[in-house]
């Protein structure tokens, strides 16, 4: 296997992780990027977080995303996308009645979980 093939390995279905708000599946990982499939349950949300060494680009596949990025709220619909720069507090919510499915592209010099700082929100993690 060449170095390029190793850097661009496609991962298997075993790389899925269930969370209280939904599910994350790693689709592909390279040396400076990672591509995820993210599913958020209806009326749930992720905690606000910040990353210092990576940006994120979210593309909505189905459902509606309520995005709060640097305290600016917007709705992102299917076939639309939004960008989260490094060092920016952000979170995503699913205000709808069907699962929100999106593709997340992470890009940066460090993609490890240690670069995720979760900020405690004043309201519960689900918005039921």
C-alpha positions as CSV (number, residue, x, y, z in Angstrom):
1,X,0.0,0.0,0.0
2,X,1.4,3.4,-0.9
3,X,1.5,6.4,1.5
4,X,-1.3,8.1,-0.4
5,X,-3.5,5.0,-0.1
6,X,-2.8,4.8,3.6
7,X,-3.6,8.5,4.1
8,X,-6.9,8.2,2.2
9,X,-8.3,5.0,3.8
10,X,-12.1,4.6,3.7
11,X,-13.4,3.3,7.0
12,X,-16.0,0.6,7.7
13,X,-19.5,0.8,9.3
14,X,-17.8,-0.2,12.6
15,X,-16.6,3.4,12.9
16,X,-20.1,4.6,13.9
17,X,-20.7,6.0,17.4
18,X,-24.1,6.5,19.0
19,X,-24.5,9.7,21.1
20,X,-27.5,10.9,23.2
21,X,-28.4,13.3,20.3
22,X,-27.9,10.9,17.4
23,X,-25.0,9.1,15.6
24,X,-21.7,9.9,13.9
25,X,-20.1,7.7,11.3
26,X,-16.5,8.2,10.0
27,X,-16.6,7.9,6.2
28,X,-13.0,8.8,5.4
29,X,-9.9,10.1,7.1
30,X,-6.7,11.6,5.6
31,X,-3.7,13.3,7.2
32,X,-5.4,16.8,7.4
33,X,-9.1,16.0,6.9
34,X,-11.9,13.7,8.1
35,X,-15.4,13.2,6.5
36,X,-18.3,12.3,8.8
37,X,-21.9,11.4,8.4
38,X,-23.8,13.0,11.2
39,X,-27.4,12.2,12.2
40,X,-29.2,14.3,14.8
41,X,-32.5,13.0,16.3
42,X,-35.6,15.3,16.0
43,X,-35.7,17.9,18.7
44,X,-32.1,17.2,19.9
45,X,-28.9,19.2,19.7
46,X,-25.2,18.9,20.3
47,X,-23.5,20.9,23.0
48,X,-21.8,24.2,22.0
49,X,-18.2,23.5,21.2
50,X,-15.0,25.1,19.8
51,X,-12.0,23.8,18.0
52,X,-8.7,25.6,17.8
53,X,-6.9,23.6,15.1
54,X,-9.6,22.8,12.6
55,X,-12.5,24.2,10.6
56,X,-15.7,22.3,9.7
57,X,-18.0,22.5,6.7
58,X,-21.5,21.1,7.1
59,X,-23.7,20.0,4.1
60,X,-27.3,19.1,4.9
61,X,-28.5,16.0,3.2
62,X,-32.0,15.7,4.7
63,X,-33.9,17.5,7.4
64,X,-33.4,21.0,8.7
65,X,-30.4,22.2,10.7
66,X,-30.6,25.1,13.1
67,X,-27.0,26.3,13.3
68,X,-25.6,28.7,15.9
69,X,-22.2,29.8,14.9
70,X,-20.5,32.6,16.8
71,X,-23.9,33.5,18.3
72,X,-25.5,33.9,14.9
73,X,-28.5,31.6,14.3
74,X,-29.4,30.4,10.8
75,X,-31.4,27.5,9.2
76,X,-29.7,25.3,6.7
77,X,-31.9,23.2,4.4
78,X,-31.1,20.1,2.3
79,X,-28.4,20.8,-0.4
80,X,-27.2,23.9,1.5
81,X,-24.1,24.2,3.6
82,X,-22.4,26.3,6.2
83,X,-18.8,26.9,7.3
84,X,-17.4,26.9,10.8
85,X,-14.0,28.6,11.1
86,X,-11.5,27.6,13.8
87,X,-11.8,29.2,17.2
88,X,-15.5,29.8,16.7
89,X,-18.2,28.6,19.2
90,X,-20.8,26.6,17.4
91,X,-23.6,24.0,17.7
92,X,-26.2,22.3,15.6
93,X,-29.8,21.5,16.5
94,X,-32.6,19.6,14.8
95,X,-35.8,21.6,15.2
96,X,-37.7,19.2,12.8
97,X,-39.7,16.0,13.2
98,X,-37.5,13.9,10.9
99,X,-33.8,13.0,11.5
100,X,-31.3,15.6,10.4
101,X,-28.6,14.0,8.2
102,X,-25.5,16.0,7.2
103,X,-22.0,15.5,5.9
104,X,-19.3,17.1,8.0
105,X,-15.8,17.8,6.5
106,X,-13.2,18.6,9.1
107,X,-10.0,20.2,7.9
108,X,-6.9,21.2,9.9
109,X,-3.5,20.4,11.3
110,X,-5.0,18.5,14.2
111,X,-8.2,16.5,14.2
112,X,-8.1,14.7,17.5
113,X,-10.9,14.8,20.1
114,X,-8.5,16.7,22.5
115,X,-9.1,19.8,20.3
116,X,-12.9,19.8,21.1
117,X,-13.8,22.1,24.0
118,X,-17.4,21.7,25.0
119,X,-19.1,24.7,26.5
120,X,-21.9,24.1,29.0
121,X,-25.2,25.5,27.8
122,X,-27.8,26.9,30.1
123,X,-30.5,24.7,28.7
124,X,-30.7,20.9,28.5
125,X,-29.0,19.0,25.6
126,X,-32.3,18.1,24.0
127,X,-34.9,20.7,23.1
128,X,-38.0,18.6,23.6
